[in-house]
Amino acid sequence: MVMSVNRRSLIAGAAALPFLRMPGARAATPGVLTFGLSAPPAAIQPWANNGTAAATIKLMIHRGLVSFDPAGNLRGELAESWTREGDHAWVFKLRDAKFQNGEKVTSADVKWTIEQIAAEKSTAYFRNEMQQIEKVETPDDLTVRFVTKKPLATLPIWMASYHLPICSRNSAKGTFVGAGPFVLKEQERGVSIDLEAFPGYYKKGLPKLKGIRVIAYADENLRVAALQSGDIDLIEYVPWQAMTAISDNPKLKLDAVEGAFMFLVFNGSKPPFNDPRVRRAVGHAIKRDELVKAAFFGRGAALEHLPIADSSAFFNPEFKNGWAYDPAMSKKLLAEAGFASGITCSLLSTAQYGMHKDTAEVVQQHIAAVGINVTLNLPDWATRVAIGNRGQYDMAVMGTAADSNDPDGIAALIDGSLSPSYVRSFGVKTEKITELLAAGRAELDDAKRKAIYRDLEKVAIEEAPLVGLTWRSQGYGMRKGVTGFQNMPGALTFYSGLTFETASVD
């Protein structure tokens, strides 16, 4: 239960934060929604992964060829249709749409976007995946034909990612013009972002809002207090200890889904975590039910395998307990790896999100019981991301959701052949996993794909490129007067920003 915080103490608490000033009461302008974001976006780069806060802003400004509907199904965005042409091509037909600079969206813009992402010096999140495209053909302004080096079943799913928006080829250097429902109007770095409706948006009658005012409340208690006091219409990352208070408040509503998860990543570029036996030893040392209670107030479930949901057609029940709690096995594996006397190392997390800090503290206690003694490093989120990208850690707590509900949606978390990123282990070699992921993408038959991903999970349990910890409930809290905004299902919870286009506020 979150303590009640009055206006005076709320202002005092905000003033104590070095990067946050109290931005004032909820916007009085009719049709403008105020949104409490969990962290100031480090950068709003269209093709880079700068975390979910930045991704939510990208979903306001940009659109890709396709996206997901509120039920989680693929739907057209800048493309009104797409079809597979033989085994090595996908054809997308564009709709009549405009960028926010007034120019029409054309196949030339799509081709330019893919070329920028795939470029040699690109730091785009999907750079490696775009290497699978042999060429992009533009037979006319509204037709794009992707010719792939191999059969590629996952290409439409990739194109739905919020890291793959289509930008105008006439974008000025460093400023990328999107085709989304809202235009970036003004921002005060680390404090607030103001967006206004784009009148030329290609969906008739949308967006319903006149604008969105985004305010960064990095302190989760201040974020909840701002919602409870009426200063904010909608908040993300509802702290688990506050979910009951919000759902019981007659003026508020909670929209929570399971789909996000917590896990551990490792620095495999050096001992001891270059040895998969040590990574598995960590996995078998953790009491996940206690972790769910301590970090998520019971709103979650144990995750002892790859983060593939039980409801998925690709779920493999035989691996459900792959990293189950077994301290005797942990000690055995450590001894086999030459660390019978124990290990001393660091564990990276962040104090900015209570779930990350609490998870790190519980993991620290559990693994100490098998002889793995860690020192916690708990910087702010932006610093944690930077440290993770540089591989300056031994172990690290990570939390996210898959890129999609397809098994390929976890590729970015387990494929060691990709360029370094804070979302996956640093320097862990995964040749077999990389090979099986490629095979899964190239297989167009669903039954055969399922067999491939079963083999992949078997390998992953042994190699432990990550170690699953918990599924977690992921919640948005909002005033009853907010309608049309929806928490997307399963792994797509962080795509919920798509529904700002249909949101309205009284």
C-alpha positions as CSV (number, residue, x, y, z in Angstrom):
1,M,0.0,0.0,0.0
2,V,1.4,3.4,-1.0
3,M,1.3,6.1,1.7
4,S,-1.1,9.0,1.0
5,V,1.0,12.0,0.0
6,N,-0.4,15.5,0.1
7,R,0.3,18.2,-2.4
8,R,2.9,20.0,-0.2
9,S,4.9,16.8,0.5
10,L,4.6,15.9,-3.2
11,I,6.2,19.2,-4.2
12,A,8.9,18.8,-1.6
13,G,9.7,15.3,-2.8
14,A,9.9,16.5,-6.4
15,A,12.2,19.3,-5.5
16,A,14.6,16.9,-3.9
17,L,15.2,15.1,-7.2
18,P,18.0,16.7,-9.3
19,F,16.4,16.3,-12.7
20,L,12.7,16.7,-11.9
21,R,10.7,19.9,-11.2
22,M,7.1,19.8,-10.3
23,P,5.4,20.7,-13.7
24,G,2.1,21.8,-12.1
25,A,-1.4,20.4,-12.0
26,R,-3.1,18.4,-14.7
27,A,-3.4,20.3,-18.0
28,A,-6.6,22.3,-18.1
29,T,-6.7,22.3,-21.9
30,P,-9.6,20.1,-23.0
31,G,-8.5,17.0,-24.9
32,V,-4.9,17.1,-23.7
33,L,-3.9,14.0,-21.7
34,T,-1.2,14.1,-19.1
35,F,1.0,11.0,-19.0
36,G,3.4,10.1,-16.2
37,L,6.4,8.4,-17.7
38,S,8.7,6.2,-15.5
39,A,12.0,7.7,-16.7
40,P,13.1,10.6,-18.9
41,P,14.0,9.1,-22.3
42,A,17.8,9.1,-22.8
43,A,17.1,9.8,-26.5
44,I,14.2,9.4,-29.0
45,Q,16.1,7.9,-31.8
46,P,13.7,6.0,-34.1
47,W,15.8,2.9,-34.8
48,A,17.8,2.6,-31.5
49,N,16.8,0.7,-28.4
50,N,16.9,3.3,-25.6
51,G,14.4,1.5,-23.3
52,T,10.7,1.3,-23.0
53,A,10.2,5.0,-22.0
54,A,11.7,6.1,-25.3
55,A,9.8,3.4,-27.2
56,T,6.5,4.8,-25.8
57,I,7.3,8.2,-27.2
58,K,8.3,6.7,-30.5
59,L,4.9,5.1,-30.7
60,M,3.3,8.5,-30.5
61,I,5.5,10.1,-33.2
62,H,6.2,7.2,-35.6
63,R,4.5,4.4,-37.5
64,G,6.0,1.4,-39.3
65,L,4.7,-0.7,-42.2
66,V,2.7,-2.8,-39.8
67,S,1.9,-3.0,-36.1
68,F,-0.4,-4.9,-33.7
69,D,-4.1,-4.5,-33.0
70,P,-5.4,-4.4,-29.4
71,A,-5.8,-8.2,-29.5
72,G,-2.1,-8.7,-30.4
73,N,-2.7,-9.5,-34.1
74,L,-0.6,-8.0,-36.9
75,R,-2.4,-5.2,-38.7
76,G,-1.5,-2.8,-41.4
77,E,-0.1,0.7,-40.7
78,L,1.7,2.5,-43.5
79,A,1.2,-0.7,-45.5
80,E,-2.4,-1.7,-46.1
81,S,-1.5,-5.2,-47.2
82,W,1.5,-7.6,-47.5
83,T,1.9,-11.0,-49.1
84,R,4.6,-13.6,-49.5
85,E,5.9,-14.0,-53.0
86,G,7.6,-17.4,-53.4
87,D,10.1,-18.3,-50.7
88,H,12.4,-15.3,-51.0
89,A,10.2,-12.2,-51.3
90,W,7.6,-10.2,-49.4
91,V,5.5,-7.5,-51.1
92,F,4.0,-4.6,-49.2
93,K,1.4,-2.3,-50.6
94,L,1.5,1.2,-49.1
95,R,-1.6,3.2,-48.2
96,D,-2.1,6.9,-48.9
97,A,-0.3,8.5,-46.0
98,K,1.7,11.5,-45.2
99,F,4.7,12.3,-43.0
100,Q,4.5,15.1,-40.5
101,N,6.4,17.4,-43.0
102,G,3.4,17.1,-45.3
103,E,5.2,14.8,-47.9
104,K,3.6,11.5,-49.0
105,V,4.9,8.2,-47.7
106,T,6.4,6.4,-50.7
107,S,8.3,3.2,-51.3
108,A,11.5,5.4,-51.7
109,D,11.1,6.3,-48.0
110,V,10.8,2.7,-47.0
111,K,13.9,1.8,-49.1
112,W,15.9,4.7,-47.6
113,T,14.9,3.7,-44.0
114,I,16.0,0.1,-44.5
115,E,19.3,1.2,-46.0
116,Q,20.0,3.5,-43.0
117,I,19.3,0.7,-40.5
118,A,21.4,-1.8,-42.4
119,A,24.3,0.5,-43.1
120,E,27.8,-0.6,-42.1
121,K,28.2,2.0,-39.3
122,S,24.6,1.8,-38.2
123,T,23.9,1.3,-34.5
124,A,20.2,0.4,-35.1
125,Y,18.6,-2.3,-33.0
126,F,17.6,-4.3,-36.1
127,R,20.8,-3.8,-38.1
128,N,21.7,-7.5,-38.0
129,E,18.2,-8.6,-39.1
130,M,18.2,-6.2,-42.0
131,Q,21.3,-7.9,-43.3
132,Q,19.0,-10.8,-44.3
133,I,17.4,-8.5,-46.9
134,E,19.3,-8.8,-50.2
135,K,17.6,-5.9,-51.9
136,V,14.6,-3.5,-51.6
137,E,12.7,-3.0,-54.9
138,T,10.4,-0.1,-55.5
139,P,8.4,-0.9,-58.7
140,D,6.1,2.1,-58.0
141,D,5.5,4.7,-55.3
142,L,3.2,2.5,-53.3
143,T,4.8,-0.9,-53.7
144,V,7.8,-2.3,-51.8
145,R,9.3,-5.7,-52.6
146,F,11.8,-7.1,-50.1
147,V,14.0,-9.8,-51.6
148,T,15.5,-11.9,-48.8
149,K,18.7,-14.0,-48.9
150,K,16.8,-16.9,-47.4
151,P,13.2,-17.7,-46.7
152,L,12.1,-15.3,-43.9
153,A,8.9,-16.2,-42.1
154,T,9.4,-13.4,-39.5
155,L,9.9,-10.4,-41.7
156,P,6.3,-9.0,-41.2
157,I,6.7,-9.4,-37.4
158,W,10.1,-7.5,-37.6
159,M,8.4,-4.7,-39.5
160,A,5.9,-4.3,-36.6
161,S,8.6,-3.5,-34.1
162,Y,8.7,0.0,-32.6
163,H,12.4,0.0,-33.4
164,L,11.6,-0.2,-37.2
165,P,9.5,2.9,-37.9
166,I,9.5,4.4,-41.4
167,C,11.0,7.9,-41.6
168,S,11.0,10.4,-44.4
169,R,14.1,10.2,-46.7
170,N,14.1,14.0,-46.5
171,S,14.6,14.1,-42.8
172,A,17.2,16.6,-41.7
173,K,20.4,15.1,-40.2
174,G,19.7,14.0,-36.6
175,T,16.0,14.9,-36.9
176,F,13.8,12.1,-38.2
177,V,10.3,12.9,-39.6
178,G,7.7,10.3,-38.7
179,A,4.1,9.6,-39.8
180,G,2.6,8.9,-36.4
181,P,-0.5,10.5,-34.8
182,F,1.4,13.1,-32.7
183,V,4.0,15.7,-33.5
184,L,6.7,16.6,-31.0
185,K,6.1,20.2,-30.1
186,E,8.4,21.0,-27.2
187,Q,10.5,19.2,-24.7
188,E,12.3,20.2,-21.5
189,R,15.1,17.6,-21.2
190,G,14.6,15.3,-18.2
191,V,11.3,17.0,-17.3
192,S,8.6,17.0,-19.9
193,I,7.6,16.4,-23.5
194,D,4.7,18.1,-25.2
195,L,3.1,16.6,-28.3
196,E,0.1,17.8,-30.4
197,A,-2.2,15.9,-32.7
198,F,-1.0,15.5,-36.3
199,P,-3.9,16.7,-38.5
200,G,-2.7,14.8,-41.5
201,Y,-2.6,11.4,-39.8
202,Y,-3.7,8.7,-42.2
203,K,-6.5,7.2,-40.0
204,K,-9.6,9.3,-40.4
205,G,-10.9,10.7,-37.1
206,L,-7.7,9.9,-35.2
207,P,-6.1,10.8,-33.0
208,K,-8.9,11.7,-30.7
209,L,-6.7,13.7,-28.3
210,K,-5.6,17.2,-29.1
211,G,-2.3,16.5,-27.5
212,I,-0.3,14.7,-24.8
213,R,1.8,16.2,-22.1
214,V,4.4,13.6,-20.9
215,I,6.0,14.2,-17.5
216,A,8.9,12.2,-16.2
217,Y,8.3,10.9,-12.7
218,A,11.3,8.7,-12.1
219,D,10.3,8.2,-8.4
220,E,7.6,5.6,-8.5
221,N,5.9,6.9,-5.3
222,L,5.7,10.4,-6.8
223,R,4.2,8.9,-10.0
224,V,1.5,7.2,-8.1
225,A,0.8,10.2,-5.8
226,A,0.5,12.4,-8.9
227,L,-2.2,10.1,-10.3
228,Q,-4.0,9.9,-6.9
229,S,-4.0,13.6,-6.5
230,G,-5.4,14.2,-10.0
231,D,-2.3,15.9,-11.5
232,I,-1.9,13.1,-14.0
233,D,-4.4,11.2,-16.1
234,L,-2.4,8.1,-16.8
235,I,0.8,6.5,-15.5
236,E,2.9,3.6,-16.7
237,Y,4.9,1.1,-14.5
238,V,2.4,1.0,-11.6
239,P,4.5,-0.2,-8.7
240,W,3.2,-3.6,-7.6
241,Q,2.7,-2.5,-4.0
242,A,0.3,0.3,-5.3
243,M,-1.8,-1.9,-7.6
244,T,-4.4,-2.8,-5.0
245,A,-4.8,0.9,-3.9
246,I,-5.3,2.0,-7.5
247,S,-7.8,-0.7,-8.4
248,D,-9.7,-0.1,-5.1
249,N,-9.9,3.7,-5.8
250,P,-13.4,4.5,-7.3
251,K,-11.9,7.4,-9.3
252,L,-9.1,5.3,-10.8
253,K,-8.7,2.0,-12.8
254,L,-5.8,-0.4,-13.2
255,D,-5.1,-2.2,-16.5
256,A,-2.5,-4.9,-15.8
257,V,-1.3,-7.9,-17.9
258,E,1.3,-10.6,-17.6
259,G,3.9,-10.7,-20.3
260,A,6.9,-8.8,-19.0
261,F,9.6,-10.8,-17.2
262,M,12.7,-10.5,-15.1
263,F,16.0,-12.4,-15.9
264,L,19.7,-12.3,-15.3
265,V,22.4,-11.6,-17.9
266,F,26.1,-12.3,-17.6
267,N,29.4,-11.1,-18.8
268,G,30.7,-14.1,-20.7
269,S,33.8,-12.4,-22.0
270,K,35.8,-13.4,-18.9
271,P,35.7,-16.0,-16.1
272,P,33.7,-17.1,-14.2
273,F,30.6,-16.5,-16.4
274,N,32.1,-17.5,-19.6
275,D,31.4,-21.1,-18.3
276,P,27.7,-22.1,-18.9
277,R,27.9,-24.4,-15.8
278,V,28.4,-21.3,-13.6
279,R,25.5,-19.5,-15.3
280,R,23.3,-22.6,-14.7
281,A,24.5,-22.7,-11.1
282,V,23.1,-19.3,-10.6
283,G,19.8,-20.3,-12.1
284,H,19.4,-23.3,-9.7
285,A,20.2,-21.2,-6.6
286,I,17.2,-18.9,-6.8
287,K,13.9,-19.4,-5.0
288,R,11.6,-17.7,-7.5
289,D,8.4,-18.0,-5.5
290,E,10.0,-15.9,-2.8
291,L,11.2,-13.4,-5.4
292,V,7.6,-13.0,-6.8
293,K,6.4,-12.2,-3.3
294,A,9.3,-9.9,-2.4
295,A,9.6,-7.9,-5.6
296,F,6.1,-8.1,-7.1
297,F,3.8,-8.6,-4.1
298,G,2.7,-11.9,-5.5
299,R,1.7,-10.4,-8.8
300,G,3.7,-12.7,-11.0
301,A,4.9,-16.3,-11.4
302,A,8.2,-18.3,-11.4
303,L,10.1,-18.4,-14.7
304,E,12.5,-21.3,-14.9
305,H,12.9,-21.6,-18.6
306,L,13.0,-19.3,-21.7
307,P,10.4,-16.6,-21.6
308,I,7.9,-18.4,-23.8
309,A,4.4,-18.1,-22.3
310,D,2.4,-21.3,-21.3
311,S,-0.4,-20.1,-23.6
312,S,2.0,-20.0,-26.7
313,A,1.8,-22.8,-29.3
314,F,5.5,-22.9,-29.0
315,F,5.6,-23.6,-25.3
316,N,7.6,-26.7,-24.3
317,P,6.3,-28.1,-21.0
318,E,9.3,-30.5,-20.7
319,F,11.5,-27.5,-20.1
320,K,9.2,-25.7,-17.7
321,N,11.6,-26.4,-14.7
322,G,14.8,-26.1,-16.6
323,W,16.5,-23.9,-14.0
324,A,14.4,-25.0,-11.0
325,Y,15.6,-24.3,-7.5
326,D,18.2,-27.0,-6.6
327,P,21.1,-25.7,-4.4
328,A,22.8,-29.1,-4.5
329,M,22.9,-28.9,-8.3
330,S,24.3,-25.3,-8.0
331,K,27.2,-26.4,-5.8
332,K,27.9,-29.5,-8.0
333,L,28.1,-27.3,-11.1
334,L,30.3,-24.8,-9.4
335,A,32.6,-27.5,-8.3
336,E,32.8,-29.0,-11.8
337,A,33.6,-25.5,-13.2
338,G,36.5,-25.2,-10.6
339,F,34.8,-22.8,-8.2
340,A,34.0,-25.2,-5.3
341,S,35.3,-22.6,-2.9
342,G,32.9,-19.9,-4.2
343,I,32.9,-16.8,-6.3
344,T,33.1,-13.1,-5.5
345,C,31.6,-10.7,-8.2
346,S,29.3,-7.8,-8.8
347,L,25.6,-7.7,-9.6
348,L,24.4,-4.7,-11.7
349,S,20.8,-3.4,-11.3
350,T,19.2,0.0,-10.7
351,A,17.6,1.8,-7.7
352,Q,15.3,3.8,-10.0
353,Y,12.8,0.9,-10.3
354,G,11.9,-0.8,-7.1
355,M,11.4,-4.1,-8.9
356,H,15.0,-4.1,-10.2
357,K,16.4,-3.2,-6.8
358,D,14.3,-5.7,-4.9
359,T,15.1,-8.4,-7.4
360,A,18.8,-7.8,-7.1
361,E,18.6,-7.9,-3.3
362,V,16.7,-11.2,-3.2
363,V,19.0,-12.8,-5.8
364,Q,22.0,-11.6,-3.8
365,Q,20.7,-13.4,-0.7
366,H,19.8,-16.6,-2.5
367,I,23.0,-17.1,-4.5
368,A,25.1,-16.3,-1.4
369,A,23.8,-19.6,0.1
370,V,25.7,-21.5,-2.6
371,G,28.9,-19.5,-2.3
372,I,28.4,-16.8,-4.9
373,N,28.9,-13.5,-3.1
374,V,28.0,-10.3,-5.0
375,T,28.4,-6.6,-4.4
376,L,25.4,-4.7,-5.7
377,N,25.8,-1.8,-8.2
378,L,22.5,0.3,-8.2
379,P,22.9,3.4,-10.4
380,D,20.1,5.3,-12.1
381,W,18.5,3.7,-15.1
382,A,20.4,5.6,-17.8
383,T,23.7,4.7,-16.2
384,R,22.7,1.1,-15.8
385,V,21.9,1.0,-19.6
386,A,25.3,2.5,-20.5
387,I,27.2,0.1,-18.2
388,G,25.3,-2.8,-19.7
389,N,26.0,-1.7,-23.2
390,R,29.8,-1.5,-22.4
391,G,29.8,-4.9,-20.6
392,Q,31.2,-3.4,-17.4
393,Y,29.6,-5.9,-15.0
394,D,29.7,-9.5,-14.0
395,M,26.0,-10.3,-13.6
396,A,23.0,-7.9,-14.2
397,V,19.3,-7.9,-13.5
398,M,17.2,-7.2,-16.6
399,G,13.5,-6.8,-17.1
400,T,11.6,-6.4,-20.4
401,A,9.1,-8.1,-22.7
402,A,9.8,-10.0,-25.9
403,D,9.7,-8.1,-29.1
404,S,6.6,-10.0,-30.1
405,N,4.6,-13.1,-29.1
406,D,6.4,-15.2,-31.7
407,P,9.4,-17.2,-30.3
408,D,11.7,-15.1,-32.5
409,G,10.7,-12.2,-30.3
410,I,13.3,-13.3,-27.7
411,A,16.1,-13.5,-30.2
412,A,17.5,-10.2,-29.2
413,L,17.9,-11.6,-25.6
414,I,19.7,-14.8,-26.4
415,D,21.6,-14.4,-29.7
416,G,25.2,-13.8,-28.8
417,S,26.1,-13.0,-32.4
418,L,24.4,-9.6,-32.2
419,S,26.2,-6.4,-31.4
420,P,26.5,-5.6,-27.7
421,S,23.3,-4.4,-25.9
422,Y,22.3,-4.1,-22.3
423,V,19.3,-6.4,-22.9
424,R,21.4,-9.5,-23.4
425,S,24.5,-11.1,-21.9
426,F,27.8,-9.6,-22.9
427,G,30.3,-11.8,-24.8
428,V,28.4,-15.1,-24.3
429,K,29.0,-17.3,-27.3
430,T,25.8,-18.9,-28.7
431,E,26.7,-20.5,-32.0
432,K,24.1,-23.3,-31.9
433,I,21.4,-20.9,-30.7
434,T,22.2,-18.4,-33.5
435,E,22.0,-21.3,-36.0
436,L,18.6,-22.5,-34.7
437,L,17.2,-19.0,-34.6
438,A,18.2,-18.6,-38.3
439,A,16.6,-21.9,-39.1
440,G,13.4,-20.9,-37.3
441,R,13.1,-17.7,-39.3
442,A,13.8,-19.6,-42.6
443,E,11.1,-22.2,-42.0
444,L,7.7,-21.4,-43.4
445,D,5.9,-24.5,-42.0
446,D,4.6,-23.8,-38.4
447,A,5.0,-27.5,-37.3
448,K,8.6,-27.5,-38.4
449,R,9.2,-24.2,-36.8
450,K,7.9,-25.6,-33.5
451,A,10.3,-28.5,-33.6
452,I,13.2,-26.0,-34.3
453,Y,12.3,-23.9,-31.3
454,R,12.0,-27.0,-29.1
455,D,15.6,-27.8,-30.0
456,L,16.6,-24.2,-29.4
457,E,15.2,-24.2,-25.9
458,K,16.9,-27.5,-25.0
459,V,20.2,-25.9,-26.0
460,A,19.4,-22.7,-24.2
461,I,18.7,-24.5,-20.9
462,E,22.2,-26.0,-21.1
463,E,24.0,-22.9,-22.3
464,A,22.0,-20.4,-20.2
465,P,22.6,-17.2,-22.3
466,L,20.2,-15.8,-19.8
467,V,18.5,-17.2,-16.7
468,G,14.8,-16.6,-16.2
469,L,13.6,-15.3,-12.9
470,T,9.9,-14.3,-12.9
471,W,7.0,-13.3,-15.0
472,R,5.5,-10.1,-13.7
473,S,2.3,-8.2,-13.9
474,Q,2.8,-5.0,-15.9
475,G,0.3,-2.2,-15.1
476,Y,-1.0,1.2,-16.3
477,G,-3.1,3.3,-13.9
478,M,-5.5,5.9,-15.0
479,R,-8.4,8.1,-14.1
480,K,-11.9,6.7,-14.9
481,G,-12.2,9.5,-17.4
482,V,-9.5,8.1,-19.7
483,T,-11.0,5.8,-22.4
484,G,-9.6,4.2,-25.5
485,F,-6.2,3.5,-24.0
486,Q,-5.4,-0.2,-23.5
487,N,-2.6,-2.4,-22.1
488,M,-1.7,-4.7,-24.9
489,P,-1.6,-8.4,-24.3
490,G,1.3,-10.6,-23.3
491,A,4.7,-9.6,-24.7
492,L,3.2,-6.6,-26.4
493,T,2.5,-4.7,-23.1
494,F,5.2,-2.2,-24.1
495,Y,3.4,-1.6,-27.4
496,S,0.5,-0.1,-25.5
497,G,1.5,3.4,-26.7
498,L,-0.1,2.4,-30.0
499,T,-3.4,3.0,-28.4
500,F,-2.8,6.6,-27.6
501,E,-4.3,7.2,-31.1
502,T,-7.7,6.0,-29.9
503,A,-7.4,7.5,-26.3
504,S,-9.6,10.3,-25.1
505,V,-9.9,12.1,-21.7
506,D,-12.8,13.9,-20.2
